Amino acid sequence: MTTVKLMAVTRSSQRGSSLRITLPKEVAEYLNIDEGDHVGFYMKNNEIVVRKIE
């Protein structure tokens, strides 16, 4: 069985009709995500995976 580590928690906020989340600094650093980078959200086994799109 794979161990899953909780890195951080953030809260969603609403902007117009959309929901927005902010990546915590430690998550952005771990994924090497900087301002202006594209980020993909993938579904895998009923979970969401976040990855930087290179």
C-alpha positions in Angstrom: 0.0 0.0 0.0 1.3 3.5 -0.9 1.7 6.0 1.9 0.2 9.4 1.2 1.6 12.5 2.9 -0.5 15.6 3.5 1.8 18.5 2.5 -0.5 21.5 3.1 -4.1 22.6 3.4 -5.6 25.6 1.6 -9.1 27.2 1.4 -11.1 27.9 -1.7 -12.5 31.4 -2.4 -15.1 32.6 -4.9 -14.3 35.0 -7.7 -17.4 35.7 -9.9 -18.9 32.3 -10.7 -15.6 30.4 -10.3 -13.9 28.9 -7.3 -10.2 29.6 -6.8 -7.5 27.9 -4.7 -4.0 29.2 -4.0 -1.1 26.7 -4.0 0.7 26.9 -0.7 4.3 28.0 -1.1 5.8 24.6 -0.1 3.6 22.8 -2.8 4.6 25.3 -5.5 8.2 24.8 -4.6 8.0 21.0 -4.6 6.4 21.1 -8.0 8.7 23.8 -9.3 5.7 26.0 -10.2 6.3 29.7 -10.8 4.0 32.6 -11.7 2.7 32.1 -15.2 3.3 28.4 -15.4 0.6 26.1 -16.7 -0.8 23.5 -14.2 -2.8 20.4 -15.1 -5.4 18.7 -13.0 -5.7 14.9 -13.8 -8.2 12.3 -12.5 -6.6 9.0 -11.4 -8.4 6.4 -9.4 -11.1 8.9 -8.2 -8.4 11.3 -7.0 -7.1 14.6 -8.5 -3.4 14.8 -9.4 -1.8 18.2 -9.8 1.2 18.6 -12.2 3.2 21.4 -13.8 2.8 21.2 -17.6 6.2 21.5 -19.2 
